[in-house]
């Protein structure tokens, strides 16, 4: 008697067990040798939150057929296949089930693309990046530690390569960035010899696509230990290759409330920032303009004239080099440019107009700017955050309903031209800017067009150009 085909599951919230049961059933019916592998197994054994990304390894053929059965069980779309890499995946109900065929692969020293061939279970395990990621589970839950070190390293929180690290990194230099990312995500330490191998092969990072490097940096920066991950990249020589502006901060001394050099201060601020990518990018880069602007004043103080503006331009160039989106580049550059404003806030000298200008300048990035300022302050010897908290309350009070952060001139260009009886020209933009400034100064309400017209007629020079 043969086992029945895939059973369609009623449309309801799927659990991880539902999906794993469907995988196990499909593997039995198809006679496919299949294992759970990779980060899914590692995180499961660590007791971390179980992901909905399920990694499977199939030895031999049958991967696509297995996924087709799983997809049919839940009425998901058919599997996508990536023939060159021997992988396929299905998606549905927030789950991603990916199958890779057991393989051996090697990178040519000058190539970004691996040479891939079918392999055995042991060949696949030994070519993985770290022993804790080489652990496998059978579909009934039995753990397989084919390297003999994975479970011990998981317990000891160590990142060790299955093969000699020079060979493991030689096959794919991206694994060096993954080492830093896992340090940041998991809080693991590197085994002996790993950092030395990274230094020896850091130059090979230039064969990697910037997209792959940027993807690892994104995940590193939102990990629980981002500073430790960045430090691995620095000590391993990789920052010198991809972001040389960061190691340039090492040894640049500071004055005032700063008790660390620019680099150490930056790492301390990074760990103090909430795990939002834009916020952490801004914290990482907030003082990148200090090394090129560093000078020593006559009284011995370290000065960094205009470093926020210089840093904003540098940040934009660095992120564009890594092909971050225009929206991300602009957001981070704005935060870097404005990062000192909340720290310099003094309730005795900041008028309502000054606060409104800051609200308008930062726009929808207000909370992220305040978070950058708090992280910057926590990484210094400044006594407390009371002034930033007060600024936050004052910004909120002056911007009720988004009247300031979403500020537009009370009159548009057409209305201004009608009032003046003139055609278009640069004068229209100047008049609109003057109206916005009047709103920020509290002279006008943002929604009072009649008052704005009277104000314009009182400033006839704006209408005459």
C-alpha positions as CSV (number, residue, x, y, z in Angstrom):
1,X,0.0,0.0,0.0
2,X,1.5,3.3,-1.1
3,X,1.4,6.5,1.0
4,X,-1.2,9.1,-0.1
5,X,-0.2,12.2,-2.0
6,X,0.0,15.7,-0.5
7,X,-3.0,16.7,1.6
8,X,-4.2,20.3,1.3
9,X,-4.3,22.0,4.7
10,X,-7.2,24.3,5.5
11,X,-6.5,28.0,5.1
12,X,-5.6,29.1,8.6
13,X,-2.6,30.4,10.4
14,X,0.2,27.9,9.8
15,X,2.6,26.9,12.5
16,X,6.2,25.9,12.0
17,X,5.2,22.3,12.9
18,X,2.7,22.3,10.0
19,X,5.4,23.2,7.5
20,X,8.0,20.8,8.9
21,X,5.4,18.0,8.9
22,X,4.6,18.7,5.2
23,X,8.3,18.6,4.4
24,X,8.8,15.3,6.2
25,X,5.8,13.8,4.5
26,X,6.9,14.9,1.0
27,X,10.4,13.5,1.7
28,X,9.0,10.1,2.7
29,X,6.7,9.9,-0.3
30,X,9.4,10.9,-2.7
31,X,12.2,8.9,-1.1
32,X,14.3,12.0,-0.8
33,X,17.3,12.2,1.6
34,X,16.6,15.6,3.2
35,X,18.0,17.4,6.3
36,X,17.4,20.7,8.1
37,X,20.6,22.7,8.0
38,X,22.3,26.1,8.6
39,X,21.1,29.0,10.7
40,X,17.7,27.4,11.2
41,X,19.3,24.5,13.1
42,X,21.8,26.7,14.9
43,X,19.2,29.1,16.2
44,X,16.8,26.3,17.2
45,X,19.6,24.7,19.3
46,X,20.4,28.0,20.8
47,X,16.8,28.6,21.9
48,X,16.6,31.7,19.8
49,X,13.4,32.9,18.3
50,X,12.5,30.4,15.6
51,X,12.7,31.9,12.1
52,X,10.2,31.3,9.3
53,X,13.1,30.8,6.9
54,X,13.6,27.0,6.7
55,X,16.9,25.8,5.2
56,X,16.9,22.2,3.7
57,X,19.7,20.1,2.3
58,X,18.9,17.4,-0.2
59,X,21.4,14.8,-1.2
60,X,20.9,13.8,-4.8
61,X,17.8,14.6,-6.8
62,X,14.2,15.4,-5.8
63,X,14.6,18.9,-4.3
64,X,12.1,20.6,-6.7
65,X,9.6,17.7,-6.5
66,X,9.7,17.9,-2.7
67,X,9.1,21.6,-2.7
68,X,6.3,21.2,-5.2
69,X,4.5,18.9,-2.8
70,X,5.0,21.3,0.1
71,X,3.6,24.2,-2.0
72,X,0.6,22.1,-3.1
73,X,-0.1,21.3,0.6
74,X,-0.7,24.9,1.4
75,X,-1.7,26.3,-2.0
76,X,1.5,28.2,-2.4
77,X,2.9,29.3,-5.7
78,X,5.2,26.8,-7.5
79,X,8.9,26.6,-6.5
80,X,11.4,29.0,-8.0
81,X,14.5,27.3,-9.3
82,X,18.1,28.6,-9.4
83,X,19.7,25.9,-11.5
84,X,23.3,27.2,-11.5
85,X,23.5,27.1,-7.7
86,X,21.4,24.0,-7.3
87,X,18.8,25.7,-5.1
88,X,15.0,26.2,-5.1
89,X,12.5,27.8,-2.8
90,X,8.9,28.3,-2.1
91,X,7.2,31.1,-0.2
92,X,3.8,31.4,1.5
93,X,2.1,32.5,4.7
94,X,5.3,34.4,5.7
95,X,7.4,31.2,5.4
96,X,10.3,30.7,3.1
97,X,11.4,27.1,2.5
98,X,14.7,26.8,0.6
99,X,16.3,23.6,-0.6
100,X,19.9,23.4,-1.7
101,X,21.3,20.3,-3.3
102,X,24.4,18.9,-1.4
103,X,27.3,20.3,-3.3
104,X,31.0,21.2,-3.3
105,X,32.0,24.6,-4.5
106,X,35.1,26.7,-5.0
107,X,35.8,30.2,-6.0
108,X,38.5,31.0,-8.6
109,X,40.9,33.5,-6.9
110,X,39.8,36.3,-9.3
111,X,36.1,35.4,-9.7
112,X,33.0,36.4,-7.9
113,X,31.1,33.3,-9.0
114,X,31.7,29.8,-7.6
115,X,32.3,26.6,-9.5
116,X,29.6,24.2,-8.2
117,X,29.2,20.5,-8.5
118,X,27.0,17.9,-6.8
119,X,28.4,16.5,-3.6
120,X,27.8,14.2,-0.6
121,X,26.5,15.2,2.8
122,X,30.0,15.3,4.2
123,X,31.3,17.4,1.4
124,X,28.5,19.9,1.8
125,X,29.0,20.0,5.6
126,X,32.8,20.6,5.4
127,X,32.5,23.3,2.9
128,X,30.2,25.4,5.1
129,X,31.5,28.6,6.7
130,X,31.5,27.7,10.5
131,X,31.1,24.5,12.5
132,X,27.9,25.9,14.2
133,X,26.4,26.4,10.8
134,X,27.4,22.9,9.7
135,X,25.1,21.2,12.1
136,X,22.3,19.2,10.6
137,X,19.1,17.7,11.8
138,X,17.1,14.8,10.4
139,X,13.5,15.6,9.8
140,X,12.7,13.6,13.0
141,X,14.9,15.9,15.0
142,X,18.2,14.0,15.4
143,X,21.2,16.3,15.4
144,X,24.2,15.4,13.2
145,X,27.5,17.0,14.0
146,X,29.7,15.7,11.1
147,X,32.6,18.0,11.9
148,X,32.8,16.8,15.5
149,X,33.1,20.4,16.8
150,X,29.8,22.0,16.1
151,X,28.0,21.2,19.3
152,X,31.0,22.1,21.5
153,X,31.5,25.4,19.6
154,X,27.7,26.2,19.9
155,X,28.0,25.6,23.7
156,X,31.2,27.6,24.0
157,X,29.8,30.3,21.6
158,X,32.8,30.1,19.3
159,X,33.0,30.7,15.5
160,X,35.4,28.1,14.0
161,X,35.8,27.2,10.4
162,X,35.4,23.5,9.6
163,X,38.5,23.5,7.4
164,X,41.6,25.6,7.9
165,X,40.3,29.2,7.9
166,X,42.5,30.2,5.0
167,X,40.9,27.5,2.9
168,X,37.3,28.3,4.1
169,X,37.8,32.0,3.4
170,X,39.6,31.2,0.1
171,X,36.5,29.5,-1.2
172,X,34.3,32.5,-0.5
173,X,35.8,35.8,0.9
174,X,32.3,36.8,1.9
175,X,32.6,34.4,4.8
176,X,34.9,36.9,6.5
177,X,32.1,39.4,6.6
178,X,29.7,36.7,7.8
179,X,32.1,36.1,10.7
180,X,31.8,39.7,11.8
181,X,28.0,39.6,11.3
182,X,27.6,36.5,13.4
183,X,29.7,38.1,16.2
184,X,27.3,41.0,16.1
185,X,24.2,38.9,15.9
186,X,25.1,36.0,18.3
187,X,27.7,37.5,20.6
188,X,30.1,34.7,19.7
189,X,33.9,35.0,19.7
190,X,36.3,33.9,16.9
191,X,38.4,30.8,17.3
192,X,42.2,31.0,17.2
193,X,43.6,31.6,13.8
194,X,40.4,33.1,12.3
195,X,41.3,36.8,12.6
196,X,44.8,36.1,11.3
197,X,43.4,34.4,8.2
198,X,41.1,37.4,7.7
199,X,44.0,39.8,7.7
200,X,45.9,37.6,5.2
201,X,42.9,37.5,2.8
202,X,41.3,40.9,3.4
203,X,42.5,42.1,0.0
204,X,40.3,39.5,-1.7
205,X,37.2,41.4,-0.6
206,X,37.6,43.5,-3.8
207,X,36.3,40.5,-5.8
208,X,33.0,40.6,-4.0
209,X,30.0,42.5,-5.2
210,X,29.2,45.6,-3.1
211,X,25.6,44.3,-2.8
212,X,26.8,41.2,-1.0
213,X,29.0,43.2,1.3
214,X,26.3,45.7,2.0
215,X,23.8,43.0,2.9
216,X,26.1,41.6,5.5
217,X,26.7,45.1,6.9
218,X,23.0,45.8,7.2
219,X,22.5,42.6,9.3
220,X,25.6,43.3,11.4
221,X,24.4,46.8,12.3
222,X,21.0,45.7,13.6
223,X,22.5,42.9,15.7
224,X,22.7,42.9,19.5
225,X,26.5,43.6,19.5
226,X,27.2,45.8,16.5
227,X,30.4,47.3,17.9
228,X,32.0,43.9,18.3
229,X,31.1,43.1,14.7
230,X,32.7,46.4,13.4
231,X,35.8,45.7,15.5
232,X,36.2,42.3,13.8
233,X,36.1,44.0,10.4
234,X,38.7,46.5,11.6
235,X,41.1,44.0,13.2
236,X,40.6,41.7,10.3
237,X,41.7,44.4,7.8
238,X,38.3,44.5,6.0
239,X,37.4,48.0,6.9
240,X,40.6,49.2,5.3
241,X,39.3,47.7,2.0
242,X,35.6,48.6,2.0
243,X,35.3,51.6,4.5
244,X,38.7,53.1,5.1
245,X,37.1,56.2,6.5
246,X,36.3,54.3,9.7
247,X,39.8,53.1,10.7
248,X,40.9,56.7,10.0
249,X,39.1,57.6,13.3
250,X,41.4,55.4,15.4
251,X,43.7,57.5,17.6
252,X,42.0,60.8,16.8
253,X,41.9,62.4,20.3
254,X,39.0,64.6,21.5
255,X,38.5,67.2,24.2
256,X,35.7,68.2,26.6
257,X,33.3,65.5,27.7
258,X,34.9,62.9,25.3
259,X,37.1,60.4,27.2
260,X,37.8,58.2,24.2
261,X,39.3,58.6,20.7
262,X,36.8,59.1,17.9
263,X,36.8,55.4,16.9
264,X,36.2,54.0,20.4
265,X,33.6,56.7,21.1
266,X,31.8,55.7,17.9
267,X,31.7,52.1,18.9
268,X,30.3,52.8,22.3
269,X,27.6,55.0,20.8
270,X,26.8,52.3,18.3
271,X,26.1,49.8,21.1
272,X,24.0,52.5,22.9
273,X,21.7,53.1,19.8
274,X,18.4,51.3,19.2
275,X,18.5,48.6,16.5
276,X,17.1,50.6,13.7
277,X,19.3,50.5,10.6
278,X,19.1,54.2,9.7
279,X,19.8,55.2,13.3
280,X,22.7,52.9,13.6
281,X,24.2,53.9,10.3
282,X,24.0,57.5,11.4
283,X,25.6,56.7,14.7
284,X,28.4,54.8,13.0
285,X,29.1,57.7,10.7
286,X,28.2,60.7,12.9
287,X,31.8,61.6,13.6
288,X,33.4,60.4,10.3
289,X,34.1,64.0,9.4
290,X,36.3,64.5,12.5
291,X,39.6,63.1,11.2
292,X,39.8,65.4,8.1
293,X,38.7,68.4,10.2
294,X,40.9,67.7,13.2
295,X,43.1,70.6,14.5
296,X,44.6,71.6,17.8
297,X,43.7,75.1,19.1
298,X,46.2,77.4,20.8
299,X,45.0,76.3,24.2
300,X,45.5,72.6,23.4
301,X,41.9,71.7,22.7
302,X,41.1,69.3,19.9
303,X,38.8,71.0,17.4
304,X,36.7,69.7,14.5
305,X,35.3,72.7,12.7
306,X,32.3,72.0,10.5
307,X,32.6,68.2,11.0
308,X,28.9,67.6,10.8
309,X,28.7,69.1,7.3
310,X,31.9,67.4,6.2
311,X,30.7,64.1,7.7
312,X,27.3,64.3,5.9
313,X,29.0,64.6,2.6
314,X,31.4,61.7,3.4
315,X,28.5,59.6,4.7
316,X,26.6,60.1,1.5
317,X,29.6,59.1,-0.6
318,X,30.3,56.0,1.5
319,X,26.7,54.7,1.3
320,X,26.4,55.4,-2.4
321,X,29.6,53.5,-2.9
322,X,27.9,50.5,-1.1
323,X,24.7,51.1,-3.2
324,X,22.3,51.9,-0.5
325,X,19.1,53.5,-1.7
326,X,18.8,57.2,-2.3
327,X,16.3,57.4,0.5
328,X,18.7,55.7,2.9
329,X,21.6,57.9,1.8
330,X,19.7,61.1,2.2
331,X,18.3,60.1,5.6
332,X,21.7,59.2,7.1
333,X,23.4,62.3,5.6
334,X,20.6,64.5,7.2
335,X,21.1,62.9,10.6
336,X,24.9,63.2,10.4
337,X,24.6,66.9,9.4
338,X,22.1,67.6,12.3
339,X,23.5,65.3,15.0
340,X,25.0,68.1,17.1
341,X,21.8,70.2,17.2
342,X,20.0,68.3,20.0
343,X,23.3,68.0,22.0
344,X,23.8,71.8,21.8
345,X,20.2,72.5,22.9
346,X,20.0,75.0,25.8
347,X,16.5,75.8,27.0
348,X,17.7,79.2,28.1
349,X,18.9,80.3,24.7
350,X,16.8,78.2,22.2
351,X,13.8,80.2,21.1
352,X,10.6,78.6,19.9
353,X,11.6,79.7,16.4
354,X,14.9,77.8,16.8
355,X,13.1,74.7,17.9
356,X,10.6,75.0,15.0
357,X,13.5,75.3,12.6
358,X,15.0,72.1,13.9
359,X,11.7,70.3,13.7
360,X,11.3,71.5,10.1
361,X,14.9,70.6,9.2
362,X,14.7,67.0,10.5
363,X,11.2,66.3,9.3
364,X,10.1,62.7,9.7
365,X,13.5,61.7,11.1
366,X,12.9,63.5,14.4
367,X,12.9,60.4,16.6
368,X,15.9,59.0,14.9
369,X,17.8,62.2,15.4
370,X,17.0,62.2,19.1
371,X,18.1,58.6,19.3
372,X,21.4,59.5,17.6
373,X,21.9,62.3,20.1
374,X,21.2,60.1,23.1
375,X,23.6,57.4,21.9
376,X,26.3,60.1,21.3
377,X,25.7,61.5,24.8
378,X,25.8,58.0,26.5
379,X,29.1,57.3,24.8
380,X,30.6,60.5,26.4
381,X,31.1,61.6,30.0
382,X,28.2,64.1,29.8
383,X,26.2,63.9,33.0
384,X,22.6,63.1,31.7
385,X,20.1,63.2,28.9
386,X,17.7,65.7,30.6
387,X,18.2,68.4,28.0
388,X,17.6,66.1,25.1
389,X,14.4,64.8,26.8
390,X,13.2,68.4,27.3
391,X,14.0,69.2,23.7
392,X,11.9,66.2,22.6
393,X,8.9,67.4,24.6
394,X,9.3,70.9,23.3
395,X,9.5,69.7,19.7
396,X,6.4,67.7,20.2
397,X,4.5,70.6,21.7
398,X,5.4,73.0,18.9
399,X,4.6,70.5,16.2
400,X,1.1,69.3,17.2
401,X,-0.5,67.7,14.2
402,X,2.7,68.0,12.1
403,X,2.2,71.7,11.5
404,X,5.9,72.4,11.5
405,X,7.5,69.1,10.4
406,X,5.3,69.0,7.3
407,X,5.4,72.7,6.8
408,X,4.6,74.2,3.4
409,X,4.3,77.9,2.6
410,X,0.7,79.2,3.3
411,X,0.5,80.2,-0.4
412,X,1.6,78.2,-3.5
413,X,3.4,79.7,-6.5
414,X,0.2,80.3,-8.4
415,X,-1.3,82.3,-5.6
416,X,1.9,84.3,-5.1
417,X,2.1,85.2,-8.9
418,X,-1.6,86.2,-8.8
419,X,-1.0,88.5,-5.9
420,X,2.0,90.1,-7.6
421,X,0.5,90.1,-11.1
422,X,3.7,88.7,-12.4
423,X,4.8,85.6,-14.3
424,X,7.1,82.8,-13.0
425,X,10.7,83.3,-12.0
426,X,13.2,82.8,-9.2
427,X,11.4,85.5,-7.2
428,X,8.5,83.1,-6.6
429,X,10.8,80.6,-4.8
430,X,12.3,83.4,-2.7
431,X,8.8,84.6,-1.7
432,X,7.7,81.1,-0.7
433,X,10.9,80.7,1.4
434,X,10.2,84.0,3.1
435,X,6.7,82.8,3.9
436,X,8.0,79.6,5.4
437,X,10.5,81.5,7.5
438,X,7.7,83.8,8.8
439,X,5.8,80.7,9.9
440,X,8.9,79.3,11.6
441,X,9.3,82.6,13.4
442,X,5.7,82.5,14.6
443,X,4.6,85.5,12.6
444,X,2.2,83.5,10.5
445,X,0.0,80.4,10.9
446,X,0.8,77.7,8.3
447,X,-2.9,77.5,7.2
448,X,-3.9,81.2,7.2
449,X,-3.8,82.2,3.5
450,X,-5.4,85.6,4.1
451,X,-2.8,86.6,6.7
452,X,-0.1,85.3,4.4
453,X,-1.4,87.6,1.6
454,X,-1.4,90.6,3.9
455,X,2.1,89.8,5.0
456,X,3.3,89.5,1.4
457,X,1.8,92.9,0.5
458,X,3.6,94.4,3.5
459,X,6.8,93.1,2.1
460,X,6.5,94.5,-1.4
461,X,10.1,93.9,-2.2
462,X,9.4,90.1,-2.4
463,X,6.7,90.7,-4.9
464,X,8.7,93.1,-7.0
465,X,11.8,90.9,-7.0
